[in-house]
Amino acid sequence: MKALREAMGLSQGKFADRLHYQQAQVSKVENGTVLASEAFAEAMDCDRGGRQDRGT
């Protein structure tokens, strides 16, 4: 995830804002302190142009 964020040229804070999460959560996921939840992964997918409609 860190490589993706850095490739996008975003700080943890800016990436967190785009995902509608706190910077601390992004940091914890990047550092392996916590696993990304399904909702967190979906937010990343949507931010990268993935599925927008969760119902399909």
Secondary structure, DSSP 4 states (H G I P E B T S, - for coil): -HHHHHHTT--HHHHHHHHTS-HHHHHHHHHTSSPPPHHHHHHHHHHTT----TT-
